[in-house]
Amino acid sequence: MKLFDYARAPNPRRVRWLMAEKGIEDIEIVSVDLATGEHKSPEYRNRIGLAHVPALELDDGTCISESLAICRYLESLYPEPNLFGRDAREQAVIEMWTRRCEIYLANPMMLAVRHTHPGLALMGPQNPEVGAYNQAEAEKMMKTLNRHLADREFIAADRFTMADLVSVTGLDFARMIKYQPPEAFEHFNRWLEACRARPAAKAGL
Ligand SMILES: N[C@@H](CCC(=O)N[C@@H](CS)C(=O)NCC(=O)O)C(=O)O
């Protein structure tokens, strides 16, 4: 298998972090240079179907993009440690939180960076108001998570799961604009530091 990756990008980092949690070392990493537009080349688009990283090419030539689809596929091949849930109830709860965290926290945080960091102007037009709106939206979800985490160690289960991983990769990307979650969110910040301290969290940074 080959993973099409770009070192500083947050969505491929989800896959790299999951691989590190599971000790997966037998996937070839192929760097696709987003800065020079390599992902927009006809060769890459035809191969993957979209000008995005990450993408996983299987040995039979099947190409899977979407970081969460790739992570779920890898979880099927390498089930331990479990990140997506062990039974129907747990899987549904983890998926619910993973989607909430992707849609309301990680994606808005990524857009806040995308629209305000000067180095990302090469990716397309920027609008600081769009950046500020998305940061404010993400902070609404941080407030919700702060309450949720008051009596929990992790977001979706009694262990680290995909919901935590997706959230932290979005927040880590925002370090590019020196973003820090509000100090008042003490439970959220405690959880964030605990996730960042995991050895596997260094993957893809
Ligand atoms: N929903 C997709 C998002 C993929 C995505 O937007 N990747 C970014 C890098 S983090 C990308 O390839 N951007 C290239 C571009 O926008 O031109 C996923 O989760 O994989």
The ligand as a Tripos MOL2 file, in Angstrom:
@<TRIPOS>MOLECULE
LIG
   20    19     1     0     0
SMALL
NO_CHARGES

@<TRIPOS>ATOM
      1 N1        -12.2620   15.6220    3.7430 N.3       1 LIG1
      2 C1        -10.9570   15.3570    3.2360 C.3       1 LIG1
      3 C2        -10.1920   16.6660    3.1300 C.3       1 LIG1
      4 C3         -8.9140   16.5030    2.3440 C.3       1 LIG1
      5 C4         -8.2070   17.8360    2.1890 C.2       1 LIG1
      6 O1         -8.8300   18.8960    2.0240 O.2       1 LIG1
      7 N2         -6.8790   17.7890    2.2230 N.am      1 LIG1
      8 C5         -6.1170   18.9890    2.0780 C.3       1 LIG1
      9 C6         -4.8390   18.8910    2.8700 C.3       1 LIG1
     10 S1         -5.1680   18.8660    4.6120 S.3       1 LIG1
     11 C7         -5.7570   19.1560    0.6050 C.2       1 LIG1
     12 O2         -5.4270   18.1920   -0.0360 O.2       1 LIG1
     13 N3         -5.8060   20.3920    0.1100 N.am      1 LIG1
     14 C8         -5.4260   20.6780   -1.2160 C.3       1 LIG1
     15 C9         -6.1810   21.8360   -1.8120 C.2       1 LIG1
     16 O3         -7.1340   22.3070   -1.1610 O.co2     1 LIG1
     17 O4         -5.8030   22.2620   -2.8950 O.co2     1 LIG1
     18 C10       -10.2250   14.3460    4.1460 C.2       1 LIG1
     19 O5        -10.6150   14.2260    5.3190 O.co2     1 LIG1
     20 O6         -9.3070   13.6750    3.6950 O.co2     1 LIG1
@<TRIPOS>BOND
     1     1     2 1
     2     2     3 1
     3     2    18 1
     4     3     4 1
     5     4     5 1
     6     5     6 2
     7     5     7 1
     8     7     8 1
     9     8     9 1
    10     8    11 1
    11     9    10 1
    12    11    12 2
    13    11    13 1
    14    13    14 1
    15    14    15 1
    16    15    16 2
    17    15    17 1
    18    18    19 2
    19    18    20 1
@<TRIPOS>SUBSTRUCTURE
     1 LIG1         1 GROUP 0 **** ****
